Amino acid sequence: MAPERFKALLAAYYSGSISADDRKELNSLLHDNTSYNNLQELITESVSDADLEEHFAPETLEMVYQRIKQENSLHQEGLGLTVVRNKRYTWIAAAAAIFIFLSVGIYINHLKQTSTATDHYIAKSTIHPGTNKAILTLSDGKKIFLDDMHKGKIAQQSGIVIEKMKSGELNYVASSTSEQAADKALTYNTINIPRGGQYQVNLPDGTKVWLNAASALVYPVIFKGTERLVKLTGEAYFEVAKNKSKPFKVATANQTIEVLGTHFNVNAYADETSVNTTLLEGSVKIILSSSALSQVISPGQQARVNTKINVYPVDTEEAVAWKNGLFMFNKETIQSVMRQISRWYDVEVEYKGEIAAKGFWGTIPRDKDLTYVLKVLEETGVAHFKLIGRRIVVMP
């Protein structure tokens, strides 16, 4: 293809004036493996014109670039596009964005181009993203709202000082009386993360746990005996302190995860179709609660458990995107996307009409207001949204 024709297609795409036939032509070019040798040169040359900058939101370029940086190179349907950060990385990201969003049906132009109908439905209400908040329940039943607490000592149980750190997380520190308390019966604390919240807790053994919205963790104030057992509902990311003589175990509704020291994410929400355990580092064993069936998984794998254990290779960045402040969708259904949004923004979701069964692919920062997120999702054309108070109505 002649460079001038490619430039014309890009300019039409950026300006929002591209026709259906021209869009098909551009999409075909991006998927044509025979064009690969010239594609990077064409993209770099075509998008270097400064007058294109106004047509792509800076936050969108950065969002796409971060996704590209995580993977180092982009591979989709046989086409590889390597991206190197330099002074013109935003233009390469913009071109990559075209490829990403066209190839899966998601394209995001500058949000100022959002339609009048969209503004009418969702711009009137402002619902802010979730924040660091949690409720700690002590062994005596006392409840402490951590987001209301000042930094410093909160309580002391079984010889362990419970404190809120300057950085905000909950921390358990052994005191001079902890060894005496170790001979007594186990006492448990529970940390509950409401919808619209998240929180980090550092357990008594040094294990770090990040909890997502609508989640809870039950754990002993002091780990005793031959194991370190905690119980999880919802989603959490664990960085487990190593102790070969005392395995760390995470129990959910239908499985137990056994580790010695590792980094992994567990998604065990009751409204999801399976419990997903994703391993980033080390090794874990998944044990079904209903049988003796077990499975060891390796880094880069995800175990999906319902009535049995299925193991798949995955992009681990997707599993922990929430911890890193992102929504990251990879062929997600609208229902899956909205479940994540409802937990983080503490809203209800209602469906009206038949929504197209198309997958969503893309990355959106979790620190944006709900209105921003819904506008981005509407740009896909898959669904439209109406925001009524704290209820989202999803429509075709």
C-alpha positions as CSV (number, residue, x, y, z in Angstrom):
1,M,0.0,0.0,0.0
2,A,1.2,3.5,-0.8
3,P,2.3,5.5,2.3
4,E,0.0,8.4,1.3
5,R,-3.1,6.1,1.2
6,F,-2.1,4.7,4.6
7,K,-1.8,8.2,6.0
8,A,-5.1,9.2,4.6
9,L,-6.8,6.2,6.3
10,L,-5.2,7.0,9.6
11,A,-6.1,10.7,9.4
12,A,-9.8,9.7,8.7
13,Y,-9.7,7.3,11.6
14,Y,-8.3,9.9,14.0
15,S,-10.8,12.6,12.9
16,G,-13.7,10.2,13.2
17,S,-14.7,10.7,9.6
18,I,-13.6,7.2,8.3
19,S,-16.2,5.4,6.3
20,A,-17.2,1.8,6.8
21,D,-15.4,0.7,3.6
22,D,-12.2,2.6,4.6
23,R,-12.4,1.1,8.1
24,K,-12.5,-2.4,6.6
25,E,-9.5,-1.5,4.4
26,L,-7.5,-0.3,7.4
27,N,-8.5,-3.3,9.4
28,S,-7.5,-5.6,6.6
29,L,-4.1,-3.9,6.2
30,L,-3.4,-4.3,10.0
31,H,-4.2,-8.0,9.8
32,D,-2.3,-8.7,6.5
33,N,0.8,-10.6,7.4
34,T,2.3,-9.8,4.0
35,S,2.3,-6.1,5.0
36,Y,4.3,-6.7,8.2
37,N,7.7,-5.8,6.8
38,N,6.5,-2.3,5.9
39,L,3.9,-1.8,8.6
40,Q,6.1,-0.4,11.3
41,E,7.7,2.1,8.9
42,L,4.3,3.2,7.6
43,I,2.9,3.6,11.1
44,T,5.9,5.6,12.4
45,E,5.9,7.9,9.3
46,S,2.1,8.3,9.3
47,V,1.5,9.2,12.9
48,S,4.5,11.6,13.3
49,D,2.4,14.5,12.0
50,A,1.7,16.7,15.1
51,D,-1.7,17.7,13.9
52,L,-3.0,14.2,14.8
53,E,-2.3,14.7,18.5
54,E,-5.6,16.4,19.3
55,H,-7.5,13.4,18.0
56,F,-6.2,10.9,20.7
57,A,-6.6,11.5,24.4
58,P,-3.2,11.6,26.2
59,E,-4.5,9.3,28.9
60,T,-5.6,6.8,26.2
61,L,-2.1,6.8,24.7
62,E,-0.4,6.3,28.1
63,M,-2.9,3.5,29.0
64,V,-2.2,1.6,25.8
65,Y,1.6,2.2,26.1
66,Q,1.6,0.8,29.6
67,R,-0.2,-2.4,28.3
68,I,2.4,-2.6,25.5
69,K,5.3,-2.1,27.9
70,Q,4.0,-4.9,30.1
71,E,4.1,-7.4,27.2
72,N,7.2,-5.8,25.5
73,S,5.6,-6.7,22.2
74,L,2.2,-7.0,20.8
75,H,1.0,-10.2,19.2
76,Q,-2.4,-10.6,17.8
77,E,-3.6,-13.0,15.0
78,G,-0.1,-13.5,13.7
79,L,1.0,-9.9,13.6
80,G,3.9,-8.8,15.9
81,L,4.5,-5.1,16.6
82,T,7.5,-4.4,18.8
83,V,7.3,-1.1,20.7
84,V,10.4,0.7,22.1
85,R,9.9,3.7,24.4
86,N,11.6,6.8,23.1
87,K,10.6,10.5,22.7
88,R,8.0,9.4,20.1
89,Y,6.6,6.5,22.1
90,T,3.2,8.1,22.3
91,W,2.8,8.0,18.5
92,I,3.8,4.4,18.4
93,A,1.2,3.7,21.2
94,A,-1.4,5.6,19.2
95,A,-0.8,3.4,16.2
96,A,-0.8,0.3,18.3
97,A,-4.0,1.5,19.8
98,I,-5.6,1.5,16.3
99,F,-4.4,-2.1,15.8
100,I,-5.6,-3.3,19.3
101,F,-9.0,-1.7,19.2
102,L,-9.8,-2.4,15.6
103,S,-8.8,-6.0,15.8
104,V,-11.2,-6.7,18.7
105,G,-13.9,-4.2,18.0
106,I,-12.9,-1.6,20.6
107,Y,-11.7,1.8,19.4
108,I,-11.5,4.8,21.7
109,N,-11.2,8.3,20.3
110,H,-10.9,11.4,22.4
111,L,-13.6,11.4,25.0
112,K,-14.6,14.9,24.0
113,Q,-16.2,13.3,20.9
114,T,-18.7,11.4,23.1
115,S,-22.3,11.6,21.8
116,T,-24.9,13.9,23.2
117,A,-27.0,10.9,24.0
118,T,-24.2,9.5,26.2
119,D,-23.8,12.7,28.1
120,H,-27.6,12.8,28.7
121,Y,-27.6,9.4,30.2
122,I,-24.4,9.2,32.3
123,A,-22.8,12.6,32.7
124,K,-25.2,14.0,35.3
125,S,-24.0,11.8,38.2
126,T,-20.5,11.6,39.6
127,I,-19.6,8.3,41.3
128,H,-16.0,8.2,42.5
129,P,-13.8,5.1,42.4
130,G,-13.1,3.0,45.4
131,T,-10.7,3.9,48.1
132,N,-8.7,2.3,50.9
133,K,-11.3,1.3,53.5
134,A,-11.9,-1.8,55.6
135,I,-13.5,-3.0,58.8
136,L,-11.4,-5.0,61.2
137,T,-13.2,-7.3,63.6
138,L,-11.1,-8.3,66.7
139,S,-11.4,-11.7,68.4
140,D,-13.7,-10.1,71.1
141,G,-16.1,-8.9,68.4
142,K,-15.1,-5.2,68.5
143,K,-15.3,-3.6,65.1
144,I,-12.8,-0.9,64.0
145,F,-13.3,1.2,60.8
146,L,-9.8,1.4,59.6
147,D,-10.3,4.4,57.2
148,D,-11.4,6.5,60.2
149,M,-8.4,5.5,62.3
150,H,-5.3,7.7,62.8
151,K,-1.9,6.2,62.1
152,G,-0.3,4.2,65.0
153,K,-1.4,1.5,67.5
154,I,-5.0,0.3,67.1
155,A,-5.1,-2.7,69.5
156,Q,-3.1,-5.4,71.1
157,Q,-4.2,-9.1,71.2
158,S,-2.3,-12.3,72.1
159,G,0.9,-10.3,72.6
160,I,0.6,-8.8,69.0
161,V,0.4,-5.1,68.4
162,I,-2.0,-4.2,65.7
163,E,-1.1,-0.9,64.0
164,K,-2.1,1.3,61.1
165,M,1.0,2.3,59.2
166,K,1.8,5.8,57.8
167,S,1.3,4.3,54.3
168,G,-2.2,3.1,55.4
169,E,-1.9,-0.7,55.6
170,L,-2.7,-2.8,58.6
171,N,0.4,-4.3,60.3
172,Y,0.8,-7.0,63.0
173,V,4.0,-6.8,65.1
174,A,5.2,-9.2,67.8
175,S,5.6,-7.7,71.3
176,S,7.4,-8.9,74.4
177,T,4.4,-11.0,75.5
178,S,3.8,-12.8,72.1
179,E,5.7,-15.9,73.1
180,Q,3.6,-16.3,76.3
181,A,0.4,-16.0,74.2
182,A,1.6,-18.6,71.8
183,D,0.7,-21.4,74.3
184,K,-2.9,-20.2,74.4
185,A,-5.8,-21.0,72.1
186,L,-5.9,-19.4,68.7
187,T,-7.7,-16.1,68.4
188,Y,-8.9,-14.8,65.1
189,N,-9.3,-11.4,63.4
190,T,-11.4,-10.7,60.3
191,I,-10.8,-7.9,57.9
192,N,-13.8,-7.0,55.7
193,I,-13.5,-4.9,52.6
194,P,-16.8,-3.3,51.5
195,R,-17.8,-2.7,48.0
196,G,-16.0,0.4,46.8
197,G,-12.9,-0.4,48.9
198,Q,-9.5,-2.2,48.9
199,Y,-6.9,-2.7,51.6
200,Q,-3.5,-4.2,52.4
201,V,-2.8,-6.2,55.6
202,N,0.6,-7.5,56.7
203,L,0.0,-10.7,58.7
204,P,1.9,-11.7,61.9
205,D,4.3,-14.1,59.9
206,G,5.3,-11.3,57.4
207,T,2.9,-12.4,54.7
208,K,1.5,-9.5,52.7
209,V,-2.1,-9.6,51.5
210,W,-3.9,-7.1,49.2
211,L,-7.7,-7.4,49.3
212,N,-10.0,-6.3,46.6
213,A,-13.5,-4.9,47.0
214,A,-16.3,-7.0,48.5
215,S,-13.7,-9.4,50.1
216,A,-12.9,-10.8,53.5
217,L,-10.0,-12.6,55.2
218,V,-10.1,-14.5,58.5
219,Y,-6.7,-15.2,60.1
220,P,-5.2,-16.0,63.5
221,V,-3.5,-13.2,65.4
222,I,-0.6,-15.7,65.9
223,F,0.1,-18.6,63.6
224,K,0.6,-21.8,65.8
225,G,1.0,-25.5,65.1
226,T,2.2,-27.0,61.8
227,E,0.4,-24.7,59.3
228,R,-0.7,-21.1,58.7
229,L,-4.3,-21.2,57.6
230,V,-6.4,-18.3,56.5
231,K,-9.9,-18.2,55.0
232,L,-10.8,-16.0,52.0
233,T,-14.0,-14.8,50.3
234,G,-13.7,-12.5,47.3
235,E,-10.3,-11.7,45.8
236,A,-6.8,-11.2,47.3
237,Y,-3.2,-11.2,46.1
238,F,-0.7,-12.9,48.5
239,E,3.0,-12.5,48.9
240,V,3.7,-15.3,51.3
241,A,6.6,-15.3,53.8
242,K,8.7,-18.5,53.4
243,N,8.6,-21.0,56.2
244,K,9.2,-24.6,55.0
245,S,8.2,-26.1,58.4
246,K,4.8,-24.3,58.4
247,P,3.0,-24.3,55.0
248,F,0.7,-21.4,54.3
249,K,-2.9,-22.4,53.3
250,V,-5.7,-20.3,51.9
251,A,-9.2,-21.9,52.2
252,T,-12.1,-20.8,50.0
253,A,-15.6,-22.2,49.6
254,N,-14.5,-25.2,47.5
255,Q,-10.8,-25.5,47.6
256,T,-7.6,-25.1,49.7
257,I,-4.4,-23.6,48.4
258,E,-1.2,-24.9,50.0
259,V,2.1,-23.0,49.6
260,L,5.5,-22.6,51.2
261,G,6.4,-19.2,50.0
262,T,5.1,-17.6,46.8
263,H,3.2,-14.8,45.0
264,F,-0.3,-15.6,43.8
265,N,-3.8,-14.2,43.2
266,V,-7.1,-15.8,44.3
267,N,-10.4,-14.8,42.8
268,A,-13.1,-16.5,44.9
269,Y,-16.2,-14.3,44.5
270,A,-19.4,-16.2,44.9
271,D,-21.0,-14.7,41.8
272,E,-18.2,-15.9,39.5
273,T,-18.4,-19.2,37.7
274,S,-15.1,-20.6,39.2
275,V,-12.5,-19.9,41.8
276,N,-9.4,-18.8,39.9
277,T,-5.9,-19.1,41.4
278,T,-3.1,-17.4,39.3
279,L,0.5,-18.1,40.2
280,L,3.2,-15.4,39.6
281,E,6.1,-16.9,41.5
282,G,6.9,-20.2,43.4
283,S,4.6,-23.2,43.4
284,V,1.2,-23.9,44.9
285,K,-1.0,-27.0,45.3
286,I,-4.8,-26.7,44.7
287,I,-6.8,-29.2,46.8
288,L,-10.6,-29.7,46.1
289,S,-12.7,-29.5,49.3
290,S,-15.1,-32.1,48.0
291,S,-12.5,-34.8,47.1
292,A,-8.9,-35.8,47.4
293,L,-8.3,-34.3,43.9
294,S,-5.3,-31.9,43.8
295,Q,-3.2,-30.2,41.2
296,V,0.2,-28.3,41.4
297,I,0.5,-25.3,39.2
298,S,3.5,-23.4,38.0
299,P,4.2,-19.6,37.5
300,G,2.2,-18.3,34.5
301,Q,-0.6,-20.8,35.1
302,Q,-4.1,-20.4,36.4
303,A,-6.2,-23.1,38.1
304,R,-10.0,-22.7,37.6
305,V,-12.0,-24.7,40.1
306,N,-15.7,-25.5,40.2
307,T,-16.4,-29.2,40.4
308,K,-13.0,-30.1,39.1
309,I,-9.6,-28.4,38.5
310,N,-8.6,-27.0,35.1
311,V,-5.3,-25.4,34.5
312,Y,-4.5,-22.9,31.8
313,P,-1.6,-20.7,30.8
314,V,-2.5,-17.0,31.3
315,D,-1.1,-13.5,31.3
316,T,-0.5,-13.0,35.0
317,E,-0.7,-9.2,34.6
318,E,-4.4,-9.5,33.9
319,A,-5.0,-11.4,37.1
320,V,-3.3,-8.7,39.3
321,A,-4.3,-5.7,37.3
322,W,-6.7,-4.7,40.1
323,K,-3.9,-4.5,42.6
324,N,-1.9,-2.3,40.2
325,G,-4.8,0.1,39.8
326,L,-6.2,-1.1,36.5
327,F,-9.2,-2.8,34.9
328,M,-7.7,-5.1,32.3
329,F,-10.2,-6.9,30.0
330,N,-9.3,-9.7,27.7
331,K,-12.4,-10.9,25.7
332,E,-14.5,-10.3,28.8
333,T,-18.3,-10.5,28.5
334,I,-20.3,-7.4,29.4
335,Q,-21.6,-9.3,32.5
336,S,-18.0,-10.0,33.7
337,V,-17.0,-6.4,33.1
338,M,-20.0,-5.1,35.0
339,R,-19.5,-7.4,38.0
340,Q,-16.0,-5.8,38.4
341,I,-17.4,-2.3,38.0
342,S,-20.2,-2.9,40.5
343,R,-17.8,-4.0,43.2
344,W,-15.4,-1.2,42.7
345,Y,-17.9,1.6,42.4
346,D,-20.4,0.1,44.8
347,V,-23.3,0.3,42.3
348,E,-26.1,-2.1,41.2
349,V,-26.4,-3.3,37.6
350,E,-29.6,-3.9,35.7
351,Y,-29.9,-5.3,32.1
352,K,-32.6,-4.2,29.7
353,G,-32.8,-5.8,26.2
354,E,-30.5,-8.3,24.6
355,I,-26.8,-7.3,24.7
356,A,-24.5,-8.5,21.9
357,A,-22.3,-11.4,22.9
358,K,-19.0,-9.7,22.1
359,G,-15.9,-9.7,24.2
360,F,-14.3,-6.5,25.6
361,W,-10.5,-6.0,25.3
362,G,-8.8,-3.0,26.9
363,T,-7.2,-1.3,29.9
364,I,-8.9,1.4,32.0
365,P,-7.4,3.0,35.1
366,R,-9.4,2.2,38.3
367,D,-8.9,5.7,39.7
368,K,-11.3,7.3,37.1
369,D,-14.8,8.3,38.0
370,L,-17.6,5.9,36.9
371,T,-18.8,8.3,34.2
372,Y,-15.4,8.1,32.5
373,V,-15.4,4.3,32.5
374,L,-18.9,4.1,31.1
375,K,-18.1,6.5,28.3
376,V,-15.0,4.4,27.3
377,L,-17.1,1.2,27.3
378,E,-19.8,2.9,25.2
379,E,-17.3,3.7,22.5
380,T,-17.2,0.0,21.7
381,G,-20.8,0.1,20.4
382,V,-21.6,-3.1,22.3
383,A,-23.7,-1.5,24.9
384,H,-25.1,1.8,26.2
385,F,-25.6,2.8,29.8
386,K,-27.9,4.9,31.9
387,L,-26.9,5.9,35.3
388,I,-29.7,6.4,37.8
389,G,-28.4,7.2,41.3
390,R,-26.2,4.2,42.1
391,R,-27.7,1.9,39.5
392,I,-26.4,1.3,36.1
393,V,-28.9,0.2,33.4
394,V,-27.2,-1.7,30.6
395,M,-28.9,-1.5,27.2
396,P,-28.2,-2.6,23.6
